[in-house]
């Protein structure tokens, strides 16, 4: 992944991408509440904080800079978007891919307790 792509993602509004997470989950019979649960587990943002992020059109850079990443986030492994998550060196992009991977696992029907690394 190159720095130009990283900057583009960093500046992208989380509110633009969030509906795509919901749609991906719903197409596979999952729901918004489950996506929100994943986001809260990974970032520490509860429903109120998440709504503020969406309302303020917070960008991904600030979204992850202010998150309290779950201590088990490093247990998220596997391939997403052609990249092995655990091998991504850029911390920010790794965090973005963590979220992508969790939503992907949800859409693939994985049990929530496995997704949340319990």
C-alpha positions as CSV (number, residue, x, y, z in Angstrom):
1,X,0.0,0.0,0.0
2,X,1.4,3.4,-0.9
3,X,1.4,6.6,1.0
4,X,-0.9,8.3,-1.5
5,X,-3.6,5.7,-1.0
6,X,-3.1,5.9,2.8
7,X,-3.6,9.6,2.8
8,X,-6.8,9.3,0.7
9,X,-8.2,6.7,3.1
10,X,-7.2,8.8,6.1
11,X,-9.1,11.8,4.8
12,X,-12.2,9.8,3.8
13,X,-15.3,10.4,6.0
14,X,-16.2,7.4,8.1
15,X,-19.9,8.4,7.4
16,X,-19.4,7.7,3.7
17,X,-18.1,4.1,4.3
18,X,-20.3,3.2,7.2
19,X,-23.5,2.6,5.1
20,X,-21.4,0.2,3.0
21,X,-20.6,-1.9,6.1
22,X,-24.3,-2.0,6.9
23,X,-25.3,-3.0,3.3
24,X,-22.6,-5.7,3.2
25,X,-23.9,-7.2,6.4
26,X,-27.6,-6.9,5.5
27,X,-27.1,-8.6,2.2
28,X,-26.0,-11.6,4.1
29,X,-28.8,-11.6,6.7
30,X,-26.9,-9.8,9.4
31,X,-27.9,-6.3,10.8
32,X,-26.8,-2.8,11.7
33,X,-26.8,-3.6,15.4
34,X,-24.2,-6.3,14.8
35,X,-22.0,-3.9,12.7
36,X,-22.3,-1.4,15.5
37,X,-21.3,-4.0,18.1
38,X,-18.2,-4.8,16.0
39,X,-17.3,-1.2,15.8
40,X,-17.8,-0.7,19.6
41,X,-15.7,-3.8,20.3
42,X,-12.8,-2.7,18.1
43,X,-12.8,1.0,18.8
44,X,-14.6,1.6,22.1
45,X,-17.1,3.9,20.5
46,X,-20.6,3.4,21.9
47,X,-23.8,4.2,20.0
48,X,-23.7,7.9,21.1
49,X,-20.1,8.4,20.1
50,X,-20.6,6.6,16.8
51,X,-23.6,8.8,16.0
52,X,-21.5,11.9,16.7
53,X,-18.7,10.6,14.4
54,X,-21.3,10.1,11.7
55,X,-23.0,13.5,12.2
56,X,-19.6,15.3,12.3
57,X,-18.4,13.4,9.2
58,X,-15.2,12.5,11.1
59,X,-12.5,11.2,8.8
60,X,-10.9,7.8,9.2
61,X,-7.7,9.3,10.4
62,X,-9.4,11.0,13.4
63,X,-11.8,8.0,13.8
64,X,-8.8,5.7,14.6
65,X,-6.6,8.3,16.3
66,X,-9.3,8.8,18.9
67,X,-10.3,5.1,19.2
68,X,-9.4,2.9,22.2
69,X,-8.5,-0.2,20.2
70,X,-9.5,-3.4,21.9
71,X,-6.5,-5.3,23.4
72,X,-7.4,-8.4,21.4
73,X,-7.4,-6.5,18.1
74,X,-4.0,-8.1,17.3
75,X,-5.8,-11.5,17.2
76,X,-7.5,-10.4,14.0
77,X,-5.7,-12.2,11.2
78,X,-6.2,-13.3,7.7
79,X,-6.5,-11.7,4.2
80,X,-8.7,-8.8,3.4
81,X,-8.5,-6.8,0.1
82,X,-5.5,-8.9,-0.9
83,X,-3.5,-8.0,2.2
84,X,-2.6,-10.2,5.2
85,X,-3.9,-8.1,8.1
86,X,-1.2,-9.1,10.6
87,X,1.6,-8.2,8.1
88,X,0.4,-4.6,7.4
89,X,3.2,-2.3,8.8
90,X,1.3,1.0,8.7
91,X,-0.6,1.1,12.0
92,X,-3.4,3.2,10.6
93,X,-4.0,1.0,7.5
94,X,-3.8,-2.1,9.7
95,X,-6.6,-0.7,11.9
96,X,-8.7,0.1,8.8
97,X,-8.2,-3.4,7.6
98,X,-9.1,-4.8,11.1
99,X,-12.5,-3.2,10.7
100,X,-12.9,-4.4,7.1
101,X,-12.0,-7.9,8.2
102,X,-14.5,-8.0,11.1
103,X,-17.3,-6.8,8.9
104,X,-16.3,-9.4,6.3
105,X,-16.4,-12.1,8.9
106,X,-19.9,-10.9,9.9
107,X,-21.1,-11.0,6.3
108,X,-19.7,-14.5,5.9
109,X,-21.8,-15.7,8.8
110,X,-19.2,-16.2,11.4
111,X,-20.5,-16.3,15.0
112,X,-20.3,-13.0,16.9
113,X,-18.2,-14.5,19.8
114,X,-15.6,-15.6,17.2
115,X,-15.6,-12.3,15.4
116,X,-15.1,-10.5,18.7
117,X,-12.2,-12.8,19.6
118,X,-13.7,-13.9,22.9
